[in-house]
Amino acid sequence: MRAGYIPAIEEAEFRDDMPEPQIEKANEVKIRVRNCGICGSEVHAYKGVHPFRIPPLVSGHEVAGDVVEVGSAVTEFKPGDRVVVEPHYGCGECWYCKHGLYNVCTSKKVLGAGGWSGGLGEYIVTPEQTVLHLADNLSYEEGALIEPVANGMYAVRNTEITPETTIAIIGCGPIGVGDYLCAKLYDPKLIVMIDVADFNLEKVREMGCEHTINSRNEDLKAKILELTDGVGVDVTFLAYGDAPTLQQAAEITRRGGTMVQHALMLDGVGFPYQVHQQHELDFKAYNMYQHEDFELIAQAIAEGRMDLSHFVTQRYPIEQFKEAMYMADKRPEPVLKVMMSF
C-alpha cells in the first residue's frame, strides 16, 4: 500500500510497497484512508522524542475514510460506509476500563504506535468500537479534524461552563483551537485567546473570536483584568505549557477559579505553587478523549454549529509526505494543520 513512512529519526519518505494490514479478528474493520492530519506527535516521532511513537513506523491517527471490509462479528458497519476513527482503545478488563476511563488505561492501544499501522498508510484495521459513521454532509477532511478537536471537547465538557463563565485559552495551535470551538458551543460570557504568534491569533479571529491577546506584545494580566472587571477569568485552559505560561495562567485566573491542562508538558516544569495556594485554584488535567467527544463534534459540524473551514493551512497528497513533514517540523511558513490525502 501507499504510505508516509518514518524509517528512522529525522527521515521521512513516501513508500508504495508497505505491507497492507489485514483483518485478523472478528470485531475488526478495515478502512481505506481518505484524509489524515499530521499531529505534533508525528513531528515528535520524526525527531525521536516521542515516548511511544518510535521509528520505524507508519504513524498517523487523525483519520477519515471508507470501510472496505468487516470481520464476521461486526454489526454496525459495512463496506462503503464513510467513517471516522477514534484512534485508541483500552484493554476492557482493568479497573479504569470498567469505570469508563479507558482513555487512561495502562494497556491502551494507540493508532500509529506499538505496531498498529497508522492513518498515514492507505489502509488501517481497527476494532469496531473505535469507528463512527461520518454524516453525508461532512467531508473526509472535516472527519479527520474531529480527532484534534476532540481533545478540546473532552476538557471542555468536563469543566463547568455556563452563560456567565469567563474563559482564557493559552495557545492557539490545534489543541487551543479545539478548546475554543468546543467552548463556544456552551455559549460562555467571554472567551479570550492568547498566543505569541500573530498568525495563530488571526486564525482564531477568522473563526469568530472577538478577544485575542498577543502576550509577547501586551500586558496579559492587565488586559484580562480589564475584560473581567478586575476579577480574572473563571477558567484558563492550557493548550501550551511551560513554567512562564503556568505562572501567567495562575495570575489571570480568578481566586477560586480553575486551570485546565491538556498541553503536553515535561516533568520538572516549575509550578506556581504560591499563587495556586493563595488563590485557592483548582488544577485539572485531561488525557485525550472518549467516544462521546467524537459524537458531539460530528453532530455539531453536521448541524452547522461548528465551522472547521479555517483549520487546515497546508494540504499534500501522500506522495509528498517528505515535504509535508518538513513543513510540519521546520515551518518555513505559518502552520496550523497539515492535512494529507490519498
Secondary structure, DSSP 8 states (H G I E B T S, - for coil): --EEEB-STT--EEES--------STTEEEEEEEEEEE-HHHHHHHHT--SS--SSB----EEEEEEEEE-TT--S--TT-EEEE--EE--SSSHHHHTT-GGG-TT-EETTBTTB--TTBSEEEEEGGGEEE--TTS-HHHHHHHHHHHHHHHHHHTS---TT-EEEEE--SHHHHHHHHHHHTT--SEEEEEES-HHHHHHHHHTT--EEEETTTS-HHHHHHHHTTTS-EEEEEESS--HHHHHHHHHHEEEEEEEEE-S---TT----HHHHHHTT-EEEE--S--HHHHHHHHHHHHTTS---TTT--EEEEGGGHHHHHHHHHH-SS--S-EEEE-
